[in-house]
Amino acid sequence: MQQYLIIIEKGDNNFSAYSPDVLGCVATGKTVEQTVQQMTQALYFHLEDMYQQGEQLPAARGLAKHIDEINTNAGDFFTFIPINMNRLKAVA
């Protein structure tokens, strides 16, 4: 199980999320809960595609590596999404 950091940013009308360890994987939602749910699905979809393409999956590097990317003054916050790597292999 990998714990991927996601950073959640508040916009004017919604929230957006990204994982600094999984470039190009983003999600949005009207609420924080919806955004986290959408990001979880996006991470699985993105990582499954990478796995099926034979690409090396990015390592989850944790909070210390990315702490400077979180702008708490602007209302950003973070959480971790657990990804069951065995699920990816079962799809392939």
C-alpha positions in Angstrom: 0.0 0.0 0.0 1.3 3.4 -1.0 0.2 6.6 0.7 0.1 9.3 -2.0 0.1 12.9 -0.7 -2.5 15.1 -2.3 -2.7 18.9 -2.0 -6.1 20.4 -2.0 -6.6 24.0 -3.0 -9.7 26.1 -2.6 -10.9 28.0 -5.6 -13.7 30.6 -5.9 -16.4 28.0 -6.6 -14.8 24.6 -6.0 -11.8 22.7 -4.8 -9.0 21.1 -6.8 -6.4 18.5 -5.9 -3.2 17.1 -7.3 -0.5 14.7 -6.2 3.0 16.1 -6.5 4.3 12.5 -6.9 2.0 11.7 -9.8 2.4 14.4 -12.4 -0.6 15.1 -14.6 -3.1 13.6 -12.2 -5.7 16.2 -11.0 -9.3 16.3 -9.9 -11.9 18.9 -8.8 -15.1 18.9 -6.8 -17.6 21.1 -5.2 -16.7 19.9 -1.7 -13.5 18.7 -0.1 -15.1 15.2 0.3 -16.1 15.1 -3.4 -12.6 16.3 -4.4 -10.9 13.6 -2.4 -13.2 11.0 -3.8 -12.6 12.2 -7.4 -8.8 12.4 -6.7 -8.8 8.8 -5.4 -10.5 7.6 -8.6 -8.2 9.7 -10.7 -5.1 8.3 -9.0 -6.3 4.7 -9.6 -7.1 5.4 -13.2 -3.8 7.2 -13.8 -1.7 4.5 -12.1 -3.5 1.7 -13.7 -2.8 3.2 -17.1 0.8 3.7 -16.3 1.1 0.0 -15.1 -0.6 -1.3 -18.2 1.7 0.8 -20.4 4.7 -0.8 -18.6 5.8 2.5 -17.1 7.5 2.7 -13.8 5.0 3.8 -11.1 6.0 6.8 -9.1 7.0 6.3 -5.5 5.0 8.1 -2.8 7.6 10.4 -1.3 5.6 11.7 1.7 5.1 15.1 3.2 8.6 16.1 4.0 9.6 16.1 0.4 6.7 18.4 -0.6 6.0 20.6 2.5 7.1 23.8 0.6 4.3 23.3 -2.0 1.5 23.7 0.5 0.4 27.3 0.9 -1.5 27.3 4.1 -1.8 31.1 3.9 -3.9 30.7 0.8 -6.0 28.0 2.4 -4.3 24.9 0.9 -4.2 21.8 2.9 -3.3 18.1 2.4 -4.2 14.6 3.0 -3.0 11.1 2.0 -4.8 8.7 -0.3 -3.9 5.0 0.2 -3.5 3.1 -3.0 -3.6 -0.7 -3.0 -0.9 -1.5 -5.5 -2.2 -5.1 -5.7 -5.4 -3.7 -7.2 -3.4 -2.3 -10.1 -1.8 -5.6 -10.8 -5.2 -7.4 -10.7 -6.5 -5.1 -13.5 -3.6 -5.8 -15.9 
